[in-house]
Amino acid sequence: MKIGDCVRQGDVLLMRAPKKAATGFTNKAMHEQGRVVLAIGESSLHAHVMRDPGVCLLSREGISDRVLTVLELCDLETEGGESAPGIPRHGAIPVSPGTYIVRTQREWTGKEARNASD
């Protein structure tokens, strides 16, 4: 995977970035129950999560983008909000080690751009 390559799951977009992209990002998201939550889907309250101690999510006051560092190959998964009993809303996606910019996907409504609803 090269700089600029992307991984997408629902409304979560991970864009591969150089390590220096984390410069200035100091607020570290805490692991909750062994996971880092990247986003919560509004329609079914499912969570986009990564379960690995080598995952670190950083943010910065006033900036909507966040930076994700991944030390070892791990999966981006969903939790809750099944599309049917026992069937996850999105399949797990492997994420290679590296640094990523985390964004919420945007969509055009015909009148305006808004955060994608998932």
C-alpha positions as CSV (number, residue, x, y, z in Angstrom):
1,M,0.0,0.0,0.0
2,K,1.4,3.4,-1.0
3,I,0.9,6.9,0.3
4,G,-2.5,8.1,-0.9
5,D,-4.0,4.6,-1.1
6,C,-7.4,4.3,0.7
7,V,-9.4,1.9,2.8
8,R,-13.2,2.5,3.1
9,Q,-15.8,0.9,5.3
10,G,-19.2,2.5,5.2
11,D,-18.7,6.2,6.0
12,V,-15.2,5.7,7.4
13,L,-12.3,6.6,5.0
14,L,-8.6,5.8,5.9
15,M,-6.1,7.5,3.6
16,R,-2.5,6.3,3.8
17,A,-0.2,9.2,4.8
18,P,3.5,9.7,5.7
19,K,4.5,9.4,9.4
20,K,4.9,13.2,9.6
21,A,1.1,13.5,9.2
22,A,0.8,12.8,12.9
23,T,2.8,16.0,13.8
24,G,0.8,18.3,16.1
25,F,-1.9,15.7,16.9
26,T,-1.7,15.2,20.6
27,N,-5.0,14.0,21.9
28,K,-4.9,10.2,22.1
29,A,-8.1,8.2,22.0
30,M,-8.2,5.7,24.8
31,H,-8.8,2.0,24.2
32,E,-12.3,1.1,25.4
33,Q,-12.8,-2.6,26.2
34,G,-9.7,-3.5,24.1
35,R,-10.8,-1.5,21.0
36,V,-10.4,1.9,19.4
37,V,-13.7,3.4,18.0
38,L,-13.2,5.3,14.7
39,A,-16.8,6.1,14.1
40,I,-20.4,5.3,15.1
41,G,-22.9,4.7,12.3
42,E,-25.9,7.0,12.8
43,S,-28.6,4.7,11.3
44,S,-28.0,1.6,13.4
45,L,-25.5,2.8,16.1
46,H,-23.0,0.3,14.9
47,A,-19.3,1.1,15.7
48,H,-16.3,1.0,13.3
49,V,-13.6,-0.4,15.6
50,M,-10.0,-1.8,15.6
51,R,-9.0,-4.3,18.3
52,D,-5.2,-4.2,18.5
53,P,-2.9,-2.8,21.2
54,G,-0.7,-1.5,18.4
55,V,-3.4,0.9,17.1
56,C,-3.3,4.6,18.1
57,L,-5.9,7.2,17.2
58,L,-4.8,10.9,17.5
59,S,-6.8,14.1,17.2
60,R,-6.2,17.8,17.5
61,E,-8.5,20.5,18.8
62,G,-10.4,22.3,15.9
63,I,-9.4,19.7,13.3
64,S,-12.0,17.1,12.1
65,D,-9.4,14.8,10.6
66,R,-7.8,12.3,12.9
67,V,-4.6,10.3,12.5
68,L,-4.4,6.6,13.0
69,T,-1.2,4.7,13.4
70,V,-1.2,0.9,13.0
71,L,1.9,-1.1,14.1
72,E,0.8,-4.6,12.8
73,L,-1.7,-5.9,10.3
74,C,-5.2,-5.7,11.9
75,D,-8.8,-5.6,10.9
76,L,-11.2,-2.7,10.7
77,E,-14.5,-4.3,12.0
78,T,-18.0,-3.3,12.8
79,E,-19.7,-4.0,16.1
80,G,-23.5,-4.0,16.6
81,G,-26.2,-2.8,14.3
82,E,-26.4,-6.1,12.3
83,S,-28.1,-6.0,9.0
84,A,-29.8,-9.2,10.1
85,P,-29.4,-11.2,13.3
86,G,-25.7,-12.3,13.5
87,I,-24.8,-10.6,10.1
88,P,-22.4,-7.6,10.5
89,R,-23.4,-4.4,8.7
90,H,-19.9,-4.3,7.0
91,G,-17.3,-7.0,6.5
92,A,-14.0,-6.8,8.2
93,I,-11.2,-5.1,6.2
94,P,-7.5,-5.8,6.8
95,V,-5.5,-2.6,7.4
96,S,-1.7,-2.7,6.8
97,P,0.8,-1.2,9.2
98,G,1.3,2.5,8.6
99,T,-0.1,6.0,9.2
100,Y,-3.6,7.0,8.0
101,I,-5.7,10.1,7.9
102,V,-9.2,9.2,9.2
103,R,-12.1,11.0,7.6
104,T,-15.9,10.7,7.5
105,Q,-17.0,10.2,3.9
106,R,-18.9,13.1,2.4
107,E,-21.8,12.9,-0.1
108,W,-23.4,15.4,-2.5
109,T,-27.2,15.7,-2.1
110,G,-27.7,17.8,-5.2
111,K,-27.8,21.0,-3.0
112,E,-25.0,20.6,-0.6
113,A,-22.2,18.4,0.7
114,R,-22.8,16.6,4.0
115,N,-21.3,13.8,6.0
116,A,-22.4,10.4,4.6
117,S,-24.9,8.6,6.7
118,D,-24.1,5.0,7.5
